[in-house]
Amino acid sequence: MTQEGAREDHRPWGWYQVLAEGSSHKIKRITVYPGKRLSLQRHQLRDEHWFVLEGEAVVTRNGEEMALSKGQSLDIPQGSLHRIFNPGKGDFVILEIQTGTYFGEDDIERIEDDFGRR
């Protein structure tokens, strides 16, 4: 179910919904399917803050792997290499709060991707 006016975007690893967007921020609800992971990536124009709503995942940030589960949060500073992997049997869901100067998807620099995207 989506909120009125909220945009959804489906990807090979799951999907996200844009909940709010302004000149200084963007807020997304991101769902990662079981056994899937996002690309190893970084952003040059934004910071991200993740708050876990459901599930557990292994997060990589600048080469360090850590477990993240419901109720926990993590900061991803601008320029940090990062990735989410969902090893569980259920969905992993986070709120992602982006702050910075630009929030377009073309600010994703993919270093490694399971789906051949650049």
Secondary structure, DSSP 8 states (H G I E B T S, - for coil): ---TT-EEEEETTEEEEEEEE-SSEEEEEEEE-TT-B--EEE-SSEEEEEEEEESEEEEEETTEEEEEETT-EEEE-TT--EEEE--SSS-EEEEEEEEES---GGG-EEEE-TT---
